[in-house]
Amino acid sequence: MEQYHFDLDQEMIKALSEEFDPLHFVRTLGSSGQKDFEEIMTSFENYGRNLARRSIKKGEERTDRTYEVMKKAIEKIGEMNFPLIPQRYVEIAYLSIQPFKRLWVLMNSPRVFSYRLNECSIYQALRKEQGEELANRMVCKSACLAMIDEIFSHFGFDIKSSLEESMADAGNCQFRIEKK
């Protein structure tokens, strides 16, 4: 009898976490002498896009039974490709760089995907290494929004993504992705 794996591949998560370690990334910002706000935002955008691309690549190389069954169901009924397929890669990316084991999904419908981060290793590293003032300007949101845009556009979705709540203001980040 064939053995099925229903969870994300932990070797994949570990490899991505080493490649995209938030503390290392934030320390690199400080050592590179980047002080211009726009340069820092661009660095975060690049980090998010690269994390998205690698999450997609690794996730396609190491599928699990849950994903395979979901893809077959979507093909059969022709619905829920948005947000279920890209959601998997958003989860791979976050679970690789964050301390939590589960993404808090708030809404998952054919038009809207929304989730919350109750803790964030990037924000914490930014506060520790670069100071509270820069962290509270939420430059790190550029990484998350770029990651979201990269993943959803990879799968052919025209979306509008937004940050509805932030760590600096609400103690959590809440993202909303709407299908146009």
Sequence and secondary structure as in RCSB ss.txt:
>XXXX:A:sequence
MEQYHFDLDQEMIKALSEEFDPLHFVRTLGSSGQKDFEEIMTSFENYGRNLARRSIKKGEERTDRTYEVMKKAIE
KIGEMNFPLIPQRYVEIAYLSIQPFKRLWVLMNSPRVFSYRLNECSIYQALRKEQGEELANRMVCKSACLAMIDE
IFSHFGFDIKSSLEESMADAGNCQFRIEKK
>XXXX:A:secstr
      S  HHHHHHHHHHT HHHHHHHHHHTT   HHHHHHHHHHHHHHHHHHHHHHHHHS  HHHHHHHHHHH
HH   HHHHHHHHHHHHHHHHHSS SS EEEEE SSEEEEEES  HHHHHHHHHH HHHHHTTTTHHHHHHHHHH
HHHHTT  EEEEEEE HHHHSSEEEEEEE 
